């Protein structure tokens, strides 16, 4: 299952907590999840410094567990909102007789 994860910074954090060592550990763990096939795509938003991640996991709970292993999450600096995704079915409308009705 593909899962979209959007980062959100937690309130009232000390920005000094984002140390070079912590950020390096975050990059290391993200790389490990990428190499394991859990993280499929990883981006930063263009409008603010928050991550957007596409994960491939069996369940949303598995995705949450993977993200919970990130050092910034463990340090209580960020959290993620998870959105399970499914394939878009609308293209099927292109291949049916115009008199037929699709319910999807």
The first five atom37 places (N, CA, C, CB, O) and aatype in JSON, in Angstrom:
{
  "aatype": [20, 20, 20, 20, 20, 20, 20, 20, 20, 20, 20, 20, 20, 20, 20, 20, 20, 20, 20, 20, 20, 20, 20, 20, 20, 20, 20, 20, 20, 20, 20, 20, 20, 20, 20, 20, 20, 20, 20, 20, 20, 20, 20, 20, 20, 20, 20, 20, 20, 20, 20, 20, 20, 20, 20, 20, 20, 20, 20, 20, 20, 20, 20, 20, 20, 20, 20, 20, 20, 20, 20, 20, 20, 20, 20, 20, 20, 20, 20, 20, 20, 20, 20, 20, 20, 20, 20, 20, 20, 20, 20, 20, 20, 20, 20, 20, 20, 20, 20, 20, 20, 20, 20, 20],
  "atom_mask": [
    [1, 1, 1, 1, 1],
    [1, 1, 1, 1, 1],
    [1, 1, 1, 1, 1],
    [1, 1, 1, 1, 1],
    [1, 1, 1, 1, 1],
    [1, 1, 1, 1, 1],
    [1, 1, 1, 1, 1],
    [1, 1, 1, 1, 1],
    [1, 1, 1, 1, 1],
    [1, 1, 1, 1, 1],
    [1, 1, 1, 1, 1],
    [1, 1, 1, 1, 1],
    [1, 1, 1, 1, 1],
    [1, 1, 1, 1, 1],
    [1, 1, 1, 1, 1],
    [1, 1, 1, 1, 1],
    [1, 1, 1, 1, 1],
    [1, 1, 1, 1, 1],
    [1, 1, 1, 1, 1],
    [1, 1, 1, 1, 1],
    [1, 1, 1, 1, 1],
    [1, 1, 1, 1, 1],
    [1, 1, 1, 1, 1],
    [1, 1, 1, 1, 1],
    [1, 1, 1, 1, 1],
    [1, 1, 1, 1, 1],
    [1, 1, 1, 1, 1],
    [1, 1, 1, 1, 1],
    [1, 1, 1, 1, 1],
    [1, 1, 1, 1, 1],
    [1, 1, 1, 1, 1],
    [1, 1, 1, 1, 1],
    [1, 1, 1, 1, 1],
    [1, 1, 1, 1, 1],
    [1, 1, 1, 1, 1],
    [1, 1, 1, 1, 1],
    [1, 1, 1, 1, 1],
    [1, 1, 1, 1, 1],
    [1, 1, 1, 1, 1],
    [1, 1, 1, 1, 1],
    [1, 1, 1, 1, 1],
    [1, 1, 1, 1, 1],
    [1, 1, 1, 1, 1],
    [1, 1, 1, 1, 1],
    [1, 1, 1, 1, 1],
    [1, 1, 1, 1, 1],
    [1, 1, 1, 1, 1],
    [1, 1, 1, 1, 1],
    [1, 1, 1, 1, 1],
    [1, 1, 1, 1, 1],
    [1, 1, 1, 1, 1],
    [1, 1, 1, 1, 1],
    [1, 1, 1, 1, 1],
    [1, 1, 1, 1, 1],
    [1, 1, 1, 1, 1],
    [1, 1, 1, 1, 1],
    [1, 1, 1, 1, 1],
    [1, 1, 1, 1, 1],
    [1, 1, 1, 1, 1],
    [1, 1, 1, 1, 1],
    [1, 1, 1, 1, 1],
    [1, 1, 1, 1, 1],
    [1, 1, 1, 1, 1],
    [1, 1, 1, 1, 1],
    [1, 1, 1, 1, 1],
    [1, 1, 1, 1, 1],
    [1, 1, 1, 1, 1],
    [1, 1, 1, 1, 1],
    [1, 1, 1, 1, 1],
    [1, 1, 1, 1, 1],
    [1, 1, 1, 1, 1],
    [1, 1, 1, 1, 1],
    [1, 1, 1, 1, 1],
    [1, 1, 1, 1, 1],
    [1, 1, 1, 1, 1],
    [1, 1, 1, 1, 1],
    [1, 1, 1, 1, 1],
    [1, 1, 1, 1, 1],
    [1, 1, 1, 1, 1],
    [1, 1, 1, 1, 1],
    [1, 1, 1, 1, 1],
    [1, 1, 1, 1, 1],
    [1, 1, 1, 1, 1],
    [1, 1, 1, 1, 1],
    [1, 1, 1, 1, 1],
    [1, 1, 1, 1, 1],
    [1, 1, 1, 1, 1],
    [1, 1, 1, 1, 1],
    [1, 1, 1, 1, 1],
    [1, 1, 1, 1, 1],
    [1, 1, 1, 1, 1],
    [1, 1, 1, 1, 1],
    [1, 1, 1, 1, 1],
    [1, 1, 1, 1, 1],
    [1, 1, 1, 1, 1],
    [1, 1, 1, 1, 1],
    [1, 1, 1, 1, 1],
    [1, 1, 1, 1, 1],
    [1, 1, 1, 1, 1],
    [1, 1, 1, 1, 1],
    [1, 1, 1, 1, 1],
    [1, 1, 1, 1, 1],
    [1, 1, 1, 1, 1],
    [1, 1, 1, 1, 1]
  ],
  "atom_positions": [
    [[0.84, -1.17, 0.0], [0.0, 0.0, 0.0], [0.89, 1.24, 0.0], [-0.96, -0.01, 1.21], [1.87, 1.31, 0.74]],
    [[0.53, 2.2, -0.83], [1.24, 3.47, -0.84], [0.62, 4.38, 0.21], [1.21, 4.14, -2.25], [-0.6, 4.45, 0.36]],
    [[1.48, 5.08, 0.94], [1.04, 5.98, 1.99], [1.78, 7.3, 1.83], [1.28, 5.37, 3.4], [3.0, 7.33, 1.7]],
    [[1.01, 8.37, 1.83], [1.57, 9.72, 1.78], [1.74, 10.21, 3.21], [0.66, 10.69, 0.95], [0.79, 10.2, 3.99]],
    [[2.94, 10.64, 3.54], [3.22, 11.18, 4.87], [3.64, 12.63, 4.73], [4.32, 10.35, 5.58], [4.56, 12.95, 3.98]],
    [[2.96, 13.5, 5.45], [3.32, 14.92, 5.45], [3.79, 15.3, 6.84], [2.11, 15.82, 5.02], [3.12, 15.04, 7.84]],
    [[4.95, 15.9, 6.89], [5.56, 16.29, 8.16], [4.89, 17.54, 8.71], [7.07, 16.53, 7.98], [4.45, 18.42, 7.96]],
    [[4.81, 17.59, 10.01], [4.42, 18.83, 10.68], [5.32, 19.01, 11.89], [2.9, 18.79, 11.1], [5.58, 18.09, 12.66]],
    [[5.8, 20.24, 12.02], [6.64, 20.56, 13.16], [5.75, 20.68, 14.38], [7.45, 21.88, 12.91], [4.66, 21.25, 14.31]],
    [[6.21, 20.15, 15.49], [5.42, 20.2, 16.71], [5.56, 21.57, 17.37], [5.86, 19.1, 17.69], [6.59, 22.23, 17.22]],
    [[4.55, 22.01, 18.08], [4.57, 23.36, 18.67], [5.57, 23.48, 19.82], [3.18, 23.74, 19.17], [5.92, 22.5, 20.48]],
    [[6.0, 24.69, 20.02], [6.85, 25.05, 21.17], [8.16, 24.28, 21.23], [6.1, 24.84, 22.45], [8.61, 23.9, 22.31]],
    [[8.76, 24.05, 20.08], [10.04, 23.34, 20.08], [11.19, 24.34, 20.11], [10.16, 22.42, 18.86], [11.04, 25.49, 19.72]],
    [[12.31, 23.88, 20.58], [13.53, 24.68, 20.58], [14.28, 24.38, 19.29], [14.41, 24.38, 21.84], [14.76, 23.26, 19.1]],
    [[14.37, 25.36, 18.42], [15.03, 25.13, 17.13], [16.51, 24.8, 17.28], [14.86, 26.35, 16.23], [17.12, 24.28, 16.34]],
    [[17.09, 25.09, 18.42], [18.48, 24.71, 18.67], [18.62, 23.19, 18.82], [19.01, 25.41, 19.93], [19.73, 22.65, 18.78]],
    [[17.5, 22.5, 19.0], [17.53, 21.04, 19.13], [17.89, 20.36, 17.81], [16.18, 20.51, 19.63], [18.29, 19.2, 17.79]],
    [[17.76, 21.08, 16.7], [18.12, 20.54, 15.38], [19.63, 20.63, 15.21], [17.39, 21.3, 14.23], [20.13, 21.48, 14.47]],
    [[20.35, 19.77, 15.9], [21.8, 19.8, 15.85], [22.31, 19.1, 14.58], [22.4, 19.12, 17.11], [21.59, 18.29, 14.0]],
    [[23.53, 19.42, 14.16], [24.1, 18.72, 13.0], [24.12, 17.2, 13.17], [25.51, 19.22, 12.73], [23.86, 16.47, 12.22]],
    [[24.43, 16.73, 14.37], [24.47, 15.28, 14.61], [23.08, 14.67, 14.47], [25.03, 14.98, 16.0], [22.93, 13.59, 13.89]],
    [[22.06, 15.35, 14.98], [20.69, 14.84, 14.88], [20.23, 14.83, 13.42], [19.73, 15.68, 15.74], [19.6, 13.87, 12.97]],
    [[20.54, 15.88, 12.69], [20.14, 15.95, 11.28], [20.88, 14.89, 10.44], [20.42, 17.35, 10.72], [20.31, 14.33, 9.51]],
    [[22.12, 14.63, 10.78], [22.86, 13.56, 10.09], [22.24, 12.2, 10.4], [24.36, 13.57, 10.49], [22.09, 11.37, 9.5]],
    [[21.88, 11.97, 11.65], [21.23, 10.72, 12.03], [19.88, 10.57, 11.31], [21.03, 10.65, 13.56], [19.5, 9.46, 10.92]],
    [[19.17, 11.67, 11.15], [17.89, 11.65, 10.42], [18.12, 11.23, 8.97], [17.2, 13.03, 10.47], [17.4, 10.39, 8.44]],
    [[19.12, 11.82, 8.33], [19.43, 11.48, 6.95], [19.86, 10.01, 6.83], [20.53, 12.41, 6.4], [19.5, 9.33, 5.88]],
    [[20.62, 9.54, 7.8], [21.07, 8.14, 7.81], [19.88, 7.2, 7.9], [22.04, 7.88, 8.97], [19.8, 6.23, 7.15]],
    [[18.95, 7.49, 8.81], [17.79, 6.6, 8.97], [16.88, 6.66, 7.75], [16.99, 6.99, 10.22], [16.35, 5.64, 7.32]],
    [[16.7, 7.85, 7.18], [15.89, 7.98, 5.96], [16.52, 7.15, 4.83], [15.77, 9.47, 5.54], [15.81, 6.5, 4.07]],
    [[17.84, 7.19, 4.73], [18.55, 6.4, 3.72], [18.32, 4.9, 3.94], [20.07, 6.71, 3.75], [18.1, 4.15, 2.99]],
    [[18.38, 4.46, 5.19], [18.15, 3.05, 5.5], [16.73, 2.63, 5.1], [18.39, 2.79, 7.0], [16.54, 1.55, 4.54]],
    [[15.75, 3.47, 5.39], [14.36, 3.16, 5.02], [14.19, 3.17, 3.5], [13.39, 4.17, 5.66], [13.41, 2.39, 2.96]],
    [[14.92, 4.05, 2.82], [14.89, 4.08, 1.36], [15.5, 2.8, 0.78], [15.65, 5.33, 0.83], [14.94, 2.18, -0.12]],
    [[16.64, 2.41, 1.31], [17.32, 1.2, 0.83], [16.49, -0.06, 1.12], [18.7, 1.07, 1.49], [16.59, -1.04, 0.38]],
    [[15.68, -0.03, 2.16], [14.82, -1.17, 2.51], [13.54, -1.21, 1.68], [14.47, -1.11, 3.99], [12.76, -2.16, 1.78]],
    [[13.31, -0.18, 0.85], [12.12, -0.14, 0.02], [10.88, 0.38, 0.73], [11.84, -1.49, -0.5], [9.78, 0.33, 0.18]],
    [[11.04, 0.87, 1.95], [9.91, 1.42, 2.71], [9.63, 2.85, 2.25], [10.2, 1.4, 4.23], [8.49, 3.19, 1.95]],
    [[10.66, 3.66, 2.18], [10.54, 5.01, 1.63], [10.77, 4.9, 0.13], [11.56, 6.02, 2.3], [11.84, 4.46, -0.3]],
    [[9.78, 5.3, -0.66], [9.89, 5.24, -2.11], [10.29, 6.57, -2.71], [8.59, 4.78, -2.72], [11.06, 6.63, -3.67]],
    [[9.76, 7.66, -2.12], [10.07, 9.01, -2.59], [10.14, 9.91, -1.37], [9.0, 9.53, -3.63], [9.4, 9.73, -0.4]],
    [[11.04, 10.89, -1.42], [11.25, 11.79, -0.31], [11.5, 13.19, -0.85], [12.43, 11.33, 0.58], [12.39, 13.41, -1.67]],
    [[10.7, 14.13, -0.39], [10.77, 15.51, -0.88], [10.72, 16.47, 0.29], [9.62, 15.8, -1.88], [10.34, 16.1, 1.4]],
    [[11.11, 17.72, 0.03], [10.78, 18.84, 0.9], [9.78, 19.7, 0.17], [12.05, 19.65, 1.3], [9.85, 19.85, -1.05]],
    [[8.85, 20.26, 0.9], [7.91, 21.2, 0.3], [8.68, 22.42, -0.17], [6.8, 21.6, 1.31], [9.68, 22.8, 0.44]],
    [[8.24, 23.03, -1.24], [8.9, 24.22, -1.77], [8.55, 25.46, -0.96], [8.52, 24.43, -3.24], [9.3, 26.44, -0.97]],
    [[7.42, 25.42, -0.27], [6.96, 26.62, 0.45], [7.36, 26.66, 1.92], [5.47, 26.71, 0.36], [7.24, 27.71, 2.55]],
    [[7.83, 25.55, 2.48], [8.31, 25.53, 3.86], [9.13, 24.26, 4.08], [7.12, 25.61, 4.87], [8.96, 23.28, 3.35]],
    [[10.01, 24.26, 5.06], [10.93, 23.13, 5.24], [10.28, 21.95, 5.96], [12.16, 23.58, 6.01], [10.61, 21.64, 7.11]],
    [[9.35, 21.28, 5.27], [8.7, 20.1, 5.81], [8.79, 18.99, 4.78], [7.22, 20.4, 6.2], [8.66, 19.22, 3.58]],
    [[9.01, 17.78, 5.28], [9.16, 16.63, 4.4], [7.8, 16.11, 3.93], [9.92, 15.51, 5.11], [6.8, 16.2, 4.63]],
    [[7.81, 15.58, 2.72], [6.68, 14.84, 2.16], [7.27, 13.52, 1.68], [5.95, 15.64, 0.98], [8.2, 13.49, 0.88]],
    [[6.71, 12.42, 2.19], [7.29, 11.11, 1.93], [6.22, 10.17, 1.37], [7.91, 10.52, 3.22], [5.09, 10.13, 1.86]],
    [[6.59, 9.42, 0.35], [5.75, 8.32, -0.14], [6.38, 7.03, 0.38], [5.65, 8.32, -1.73], [7.54, 6.74, 0.12]],
    [[5.59, 6.27, 1.13], [6.05, 5.01, 1.68], [5.3, 3.86, 1.04], [5.87, 4.98, 3.21], [4.18, 4.02, 0.56]],
    [[5.93, 2.7, 1.03], [5.29, 1.46, 0.59], [5.31, 0.51, 1.78], [6.01, 0.83, -0.68], [6.37, -0.01, 2.15]],
    [[4.13, 0.29, 2.36], [4.01, -0.55, 3.56], [2.73, -1.37, 3.46], [4.01, 0.31, 4.85], [1.81, -1.02, 2.71]],
    [[2.66, -2.46, 4.21], [1.47, -3.3, 4.22], [0.28, -2.58, 4.84], [1.74, -4.6, 4.97], [-0.86, -2.75, 4.41]],
    [[0.55, -1.76, 5.86], [-0.53, -1.06, 6.57], [-0.08, 0.35, 6.95], [-0.95, -1.85, 7.83], [1.1, 0.67, 6.91]],
    [[-1.04, 1.16, 7.31], [-0.74, 2.51, 7.81], [0.05, 2.39, 9.12], [-2.04, 3.33, 8.03], [0.93, 3.21, 9.39]],
    [[-0.27, 1.39, 9.91], [0.45, 1.19, 11.17], [1.93, 0.87, 10.92], [-0.2, 0.05, 11.98], [2.8, 1.33, 11.67]],
    [[2.21, 0.1, 9.88], [3.6, -0.18, 9.53], [4.32, 1.09, 9.1], [3.68, -1.24, 8.4], [5.49, 1.3, 9.44]],
    [[3.64, 1.94, 8.36], [4.23, 3.22, 7.94], [4.51, 4.09, 9.16], [3.3, 3.95, 6.95], [5.56, 4.72, 9.25]],
    [[3.56, 4.14, 10.09], [3.75, 4.93, 11.31], [4.95, 4.42, 12.1], [2.48, 4.89, 12.19], [5.74, 5.21, 12.63]],
    [[5.09, 3.1, 12.19], [6.23, 2.52, 12.9], [7.55, 2.89, 12.23], [6.09, 0.99, 12.98], [8.52, 3.21, 12.92]],
    [[7.59, 2.86, 10.92], [8.81, 3.24, 10.2], [9.15, 4.71, 10.47], [8.65, 3.0, 8.67], [10.31, 5.04, 10.74]],
    [[8.16, 5.57, 10.4], [8.41, 6.99, 10.63], [8.79, 7.26, 12.08], [7.19, 7.82, 10.26], [9.57, 8.17, 12.37]],
    [[8.24, 6.48, 12.99], [8.59, 6.63, 14.41], [10.05, 6.3, 14.68], [7.7, 5.74, 15.27], [10.58, 6.67, 15.73]],
    [[10.71, 5.61, 13.75], [12.12, 5.28, 13.92], [13.04, 6.43, 13.51], [12.47, 4.05, 13.1], [14.26, 6.36, 13.71]],
    [[12.47, 7.49, 12.94], [13.28, 8.64, 12.55], [13.72, 9.43, 13.78], [12.5, 9.55, 11.58], [12.91, 9.68, 14.67]],
    [[14.98, 9.84, 13.85], [15.47, 10.57, 15.02], [14.71, 11.86, 15.33], [16.9, 10.9, 14.81], [14.54, 12.19, 16.51]],
    [[14.25, 12.61, 14.32], [13.51, 13.84, 14.61], [12.16, 13.54, 15.26], [13.3, 14.64, 13.33], [11.68, 14.32, 16.08]],
    [[11.55, 12.42, 14.89], [10.3, 12.0, 15.53], [10.61, 11.57, 16.96], [9.61, 10.83, 14.74], [9.91, 11.96, 17.89]],
    [[11.65, 10.77, 17.14], [12.03, 10.29, 18.47], [12.39, 11.43, 19.4], [13.19, 9.33, 18.36], [12.17, 11.34, 20.61]],
    [[12.95, 12.51, 18.85], [13.32, 13.68, 19.65], [12.11, 14.58, 19.96], [14.39, 14.49, 18.93], [12.24, 15.56, 20.69]],
    [[10.95, 14.25, 19.39], [9.75, 15.04, 19.66], [9.72, 16.37, 18.92], [9.64, 15.29, 21.11], [9.05, 17.3, 19.36]],
    [[10.44, 16.45, 17.8], [10.5, 17.7, 17.05], [9.48, 17.76, 15.91], [11.89, 17.89, 16.48], [8.98, 18.83, 15.58]],
    [[9.17, 16.6, 15.33], [8.23, 16.55, 14.21], [7.3, 15.35, 14.39], [8.98, 16.46, 12.85], [7.58, 14.42, 15.15]],
    [[6.2, 15.41, 13.66], [5.27, 14.28, 13.57], [4.82, 14.21, 12.12], [4.04, 14.45, 14.55], [5.12, 15.1, 11.32]],
    [[4.11, 13.16, 11.78], [3.64, 12.98, 10.41], [2.16, 12.69, 10.39], [4.41, 11.86, 9.73], [1.64, 11.97, 11.25]],
    [[1.48, 13.25, 9.41], [0.1, 12.89, 9.11], [0.18, 11.87, 7.98], [-0.78, 14.15, 8.71], [0.9, 12.08, 7.0]],
    [[-0.54, 10.76, 8.11], [-0.49, 9.67, 7.15], [-1.8, 9.57, 6.39], [-0.17, 8.34, 7.84], [-2.88, 9.62, 6.97]],
    [[-1.66, 9.43, 5.07], [-2.83, 9.31, 4.19], [-2.64, 8.07, 3.32], [-3.01, 10.6, 3.3], [-1.75, 8.04, 2.47]],
    [[-3.48, 7.03, 3.53], [-3.39, 5.86, 2.65], [-3.91, 6.21, 1.26], [-4.19, 4.66, 3.24], [-4.89, 6.93, 1.12]],
    [[-3.23, 5.7, 0.24], [-3.59, 6.02, -1.15], [-4.06, 4.76, -1.88], [-2.39, 6.65, -1.89], [-3.68, 3.65, -1.52]],
    [[-4.89, 4.96, -2.88], [-5.28, 3.87, -3.77], [-5.19, 4.39, -5.2], [-6.72, 3.33, -3.44], [-5.17, 5.6, -5.44]],
    [[-5.14, 3.47, -6.13], [-5.02, 3.86, -7.54], [-6.25, 4.64, -7.98], [-4.83, 2.6, -8.43], [-7.37, 4.37, -7.54]],
    [[-6.05, 5.6, -8.85], [-7.13, 6.4, -9.42], [-7.88, 5.55, -10.42], [-6.58, 7.69, -10.08], [-7.28, 5.06, -11.38]],
    [[-9.21, 5.35, -10.23], [-9.96, 4.49, -11.14], [-10.58, 5.24, -12.32], [-11.04, 3.79, -10.38], [-11.18, 4.6, -13.19]],
    [[-10.46, 6.54, -12.37], [-11.17, 7.34, -13.36], [-10.8, 7.12, -14.81], [-10.98, 8.73, -13.05], [-11.61, 7.4, -15.69]],
    [[-9.59, 6.62, -15.07], [-9.2, 6.42, -16.46], [-10.08, 5.38, -17.15], [-7.74, 5.99, -16.54], [-10.2, 5.38, -18.38]],
    [[-10.68, 4.49, -16.38], [-11.56, 3.48, -16.97], [-12.7, 4.12, -17.75], [-12.13, 2.56, -15.88], [-13.22, 3.53, -18.69]],
    [[-13.07, 5.32, -17.37], [-14.14, 6.03, -18.07], [-13.8, 6.31, -19.53], [-14.44, 7.34, -17.36], [-14.69, 6.52, -20.35]],
    [[-12.53, 6.3, -19.85], [-12.09, 6.56, -21.22], [-12.32, 5.37, -22.14], [-10.63, 6.93, -21.23], [-12.3, 5.52, -23.37]],
    [[-12.54, 4.21, -21.57], [-12.58, 2.99, -22.36], [-13.93, 2.27, -22.32], [-11.51, 2.07, -21.87], [-14.0, 1.07, -22.61]],
    [[-14.98, 2.98, -21.97], [-16.32, 2.4, -21.98], [-17.16, 3.12, -23.02], [-16.98, 2.48, -20.57], [-16.91, 4.27, -23.36]],
    [[-18.14, 2.42, -23.49], [-19.1, 3.02, -24.42], [-19.76, 4.2, -23.72], [-20.17, 1.96, -24.9], [-20.12, 4.1, -22.54]],
    [[-19.94, 5.3, -24.42], [-20.49, 6.5, -23.78], [-21.9, 6.28, -23.26], [-20.49, 7.64, -24.77], [-22.37, 7.06, -22.43]],
    [[-22.58, 5.25, -23.71], [-23.93, 4.95, -23.24], [-23.9, 4.1, -21.97], [-24.72, 4.24, -24.33], [-24.92, 3.98, -21.29]],
    [[-22.74, 3.5, -21.65], [-22.63, 2.71, -20.43], [-22.38, 3.63, -19.25], [-21.5, 1.66, -20.57], [-21.85, 4.73, -19.41]],
    [[-22.75, 3.2, -18.09], [-22.52, 3.97, -16.87], [-21.48, 3.25, -16.02], [-23.84, 4.16, -16.09], [-21.58, 2.05, -15.78]],
    [[-20.51, 4.0, -15.58], [-19.55, 3.47, -14.62], [-19.93, 3.97, -13.23], [-18.11, 3.89, -14.99], [-20.3, 5.13, -13.07]],
    [[-19.85, 3.13, -12.27], [-20.18, 3.54, -10.92], [-18.97, 3.96, -10.13], [-20.89, 2.44, -10.2], [-19.11, 4.47, -9.02]],
    [[-17.78, 3.77, -10.65], [-16.57, 4.09, -9.92], [-16.05, 5.44, -10.33], [-15.52, 3.02, -10.14], [-15.02, 5.88, -9.82]]
  ]
}
